[in-house]
């Protein structure tokens, strides 16, 4: 049996998936109607919308299969998200990649599989819409066009959900998305007894940028600052626009001292940008730091509130 490889954008892909907050939810009619349609159009016993999590595939919609999830290592969909095209297996029993897979040798006794990747706006492939049969079968070009059409329907439904977690202007997490991702990160820290630090950032003198140069320039400044945050901080850090000109970064396995070092780097990069850009203003910011303490912080909102208060103390002292 061949285990599926890990996509090169795995960290971003998993973060994007979890920010949507659709794993382990109750059945949703918006997705079930698509798998019902797929089952009827293709005449297969099983149609699924599968999401590929870090170590499992979880079925957002499952029509004709009682399972809710399987290990990622034995998933067909784990292979399907590695490419852009529809992934097909005409007879799994004759395919050396799958002939000894427990999903083939035991229930649901897969022989035929066709899966079309489900992508989102940042290019991440979150999972598939797939068809399963217990008998080998062909899958022609017309079939592939129809399955792609169904995949686009799933993507449209996911995009509607994603609008609630991604900041449209900066393309980083909004407050809701930040809270969802941070919840997962803090849970991991608790399990391994690791550290976490929250950085709350507020842009200084942002209103004069809008008043003097216009709101389009203000939007540009927010986009630039968001891009710098992505460049300065690590892939493992959670970055979000909390609202207006306020941002937050959750750094896991990181002490307050290490966070201060990252802030120093952020100041340097922002200062260098302001000098080179020469847009008539400098990007400046105030910040507050809060170290995660499971005895004191019941939620990410508690941590945000503490870091926010410390940020305002810094801003007040400057005035």
N, C-alpha and C positions, 0 to 999 in steps of 0.2 A: 504493500500500500504506500502510495506517495502522499505525504503530508503537504498541504498548501504552503507556498512560500509567503513571506511577510512583505507587503508592499513597501516601497521606499518612503512613502509619506505616512507611515503607520501612526506616528505620534499625532500629527494633525488630523488624520482620519478618525482616530479614536476620540480625540477632543471634540471634533465636530459632531460625531455621533452622540456622545454623552451630553453635549450642550443642548441637543434637541429634546432630551428628557422623554424619549419614547420607548426606551427599553423597559421591559417588565410592566407595561401598562395593560389595562383591560382591552379586550377587542374593540377595534374602531371600525365602524361601518364604512368610512371613507376608503379604507384599504380592503376590507372584506368584499366590497362590491367588485373590486378589480380582480381579486383572485377567483370569485365566482364567475366573472366574465371570462377569464382565462381558461378555466376548467371547461366551460361550455364551448368556447370557440375552438379549442384544440382537442376536445374529447379525451382529456387525460384524467386519471383518478385523483391526482394531487396537484395543486397549484399553491405556491407560497410566496410571501414577501419576507425575505430573510435578511436580518441585520447581523453583520459580522463584528462581534465584540472582541475584546482582547484574547479570550480563550474559549469562546463559544460562538455558535450561531444561534440567534434567538429569532423566533418567527413572529413578526409583527402581524401577519395574517397567515392563517393555516387552513386551507380548505381541502379536506380529504385526508388529513393526517392528525392524529391525536397528540403527537409530541409538541411541546412548546420550545424545546431547544435541544441541541446536541453539542458535543465537543467540536471545536473549530478544527481540530486535527483530522477528523474524519469527514468534514463537510465538503461537498461538491462546490458550494457557493464560495468557499474560501479560495478555490482555484479560479472561479469566474471573475472575481473582483480584481484579478491581476492583469487583466487586459481590457481593451475597449470594446471588443467584439463579443457577440453572443457565444457563450461557451457550451458546446454540445458533446454529449457522449451517447453514441447510438446504441451500444450494448456494453454496459459496465462489466458484465461477466467476462467479456473478451478483452477488456482494456487492462493492461498491466498496472496502471495507476490505481485502479479501483477494484479489481477482481476479488481481492481478499478484504475489502472494506466491510466492516460489520453492517453498514447500511445496505450492502449488496448481498452479503451472505445470510443476513437475518432481516427481520422486518425493518423497514418497509419493502425490502427486496427490490431495490432500484435496479432497473436495466437501462431505461432511457432517462436522460437528463438534458434540459436546455435552460440556461440561465443568462439573463441580460443584466449587466451591472446597473445599479442605481447610483447616479452621481448627483452632487450638489454644486453650488456656485463656485466653490473654491477648488473644484476638480476631484475632491475626495469621493471614493466609491464606498458607500456605506454598506452595501449588500446587493441583493438581486431580487428580481421577480423571476421565479423559476417554475418549470414544469417537470413532473415526474411520472413515469409509467413503469409498470412491472413487466412490460414486454418491450423488446427492441423496436425502434421505429426510425424512419427517416425524418429529416427536418430540412425543408427546402427554403429557397430564398424568400418566397412569399410568406412562409411561416415566420421567418426571421423579421420581416417587416412588421408583421402583426405583433410579435412579441416586443419589438422596440416601441411600437405605439403604446402598448400597455405599460412599458417601463416609463415612458414620458408622463403618463397619467400618474404613476406613483411618484415620480420626481416633482410634479406639480403640487401634489398633496404634501410632500415633505417640505417643499419650498414655502408653502403657506405656514407650516409649523415653524420653519427656520426663521421667518420674519420676526417671530416673537423672541428669539434668542440672540440674534446678530444685529449689531448697530449698523444701520444702512449706510451711514456716511463713512465711517472709519473701517468697516468690515471686521472689527474685532467684536468680542462678546459684549452684549449690553448687560445691564445689571442682572436680569434674570438668567442669562447664559452664564455669566460670571459666577453667580451663586450656585448653579447646578454643578459646574465644573469644580468649583472650590469645595463643594460638599464631598465629591469623590476624592479629591486630593487630601482633604483633612482625614477622611476615613482611612486612607492608606497610611498616613502618618501615625494615626492612633494604633493601627495594627502592628506596625514595625517600631513603635516607640520613637518615631522620628520627630524632627523639629519643623516648624513652619513659621513664616513671618509674613505679615501683610503690610504692604506699602500703599498708603493712600496719597494721591497726588492731585493738586489743584493748580491749574495754570494761573499765574499772576498776570494782572493787567490785561485780561482777555477782553473785557468789555470795550476798552479804548481801541482795540484792534478792529472790532466790529463797527464802532462809531466812526472811526477815522478812515478806515480802508474799505468798509463794506462787509456785509455778511458772507459774501463769496470768499473773501480773503480770510475771514474767521473760520469758515469751513475748511479752507486749505490748511490753515495752521493746525487745526485739530487732526487732519489727515496726516500731516507731517509728523506731529508728535506721536501719533499712534504707530506710524511706521518706525520711528526711532525706538519706541518701546519694544517692538518686535525684534529689532536688530540688537538691542542692548541685552535684553533678558534672554534666558535659556528657553529651549523648546518645552522643557518640563514645567515652566512657570505659567500660571494662569493670568492672562491680561484681559482687562475689560474697561469699557467706558461706562462709568456708573451713572453719569448724567451730566449734561451741559459740558463744562470744562473740567470735570472731575474724572479721574482714572484710578484704577486699583490694580495691583500686582500681588499675587500670592506666590511666594517662593517657598517651595518645600525642601526639606532637608537642608535648610539654610538658617544660620544664626542672624541675629540683629547686626553684628559686626560685619558679616559678609554682605548683608543687605546694604549697609552704609557704603561698602566698597562699590557695589553696583550703582548706587545713587551717584557716587563721585564720577563714575564712568558716564552715567546718563547726563550729568551736568556738563561734562567735557564735550560730549557729542553734540548736545543742544547748543552750547556756546559756539562750537566750530561751525555748526549749521547756520546760526544767526549771522555770523561774520561773513560767510561765503554767500549766503542768499541775498543779503542787503535789500530786504523788503521794506525797510523803514521802521522796523520794530524788532525787538529781541524776544525770543521765546524764553520765559522764566517760569519757575514753579516753586510751590511750597509742598511739603510732604510731612506725613506722620507715619511712624512705625509701631506696629503692635506684634508682639511675639505670641504665638498660639499657646494657650494653657488650657488643657481639657477640663480642669477643675473650675476655671473662670469663664471660659467661652463655650456656651452651649451650642452656638451656631456661627456660621460665617458672618451673620449680621452683627453679632456681638463684637467680633473682631473688627469689622468695618467701622462700627461706632467708636471703638477705642482709638483706632488709627486716625479716623476723621477728627476726633477731638484734639489729638496731638498735632495734627496738621494745622488746625485753627489756632492753637497755642503758638506755633511757629510763625504763622502769618501775622498774628496780633503783636508778637514781640518785635517783628520787623517794622511795623507801623509806629 
